[in-house]
Amino acid sequence: MASKQISIGVGIPMIIAGIILGFILAPTQADLKDTIEFVGSLIGILGVLIFIAGFLSRKVNTITP
């Protein structure tokens, strides 16, 4: 269950932050537009990967003696 909480609690905010950086903040900064777009897209892609990984992970049973 914790993996879904991390997926929603970390993945979605990273996707939103990437969208804000890439589409809202980058056009306002003429000098650093390319850098801001790159960082925003990188944050968004990492957010998507964390989001997907959180839903694909499963609990591993351990054998205790």
C-alpha positions, 0 to 999 in steps of 0.5 A, a space after each residue: 500500500 505504501 507504494 501507491 501512496 508514494 506514487 500519488 504523493 510523489 509522482 503526481 506533484 512531480 508531474 505537476 511541477 514539470 508542467 508548471 516549469 515547462 509550460 508556464 515559467 519557461 516562456 516568461 524567461 527569455 534567457 533561460 528558456 531552453 534550460 527551464 524547459 529541459 529541467 521541467 521535462 526531466 522532472 515530469 518524466 521522472 514523475 511519470 516513472 515514479 508514478 508507474 513504478 509505484 503501481 507496478 511494485 508489489 509486496 515481497 513476502 519474506 521467510 522468517 525462521 
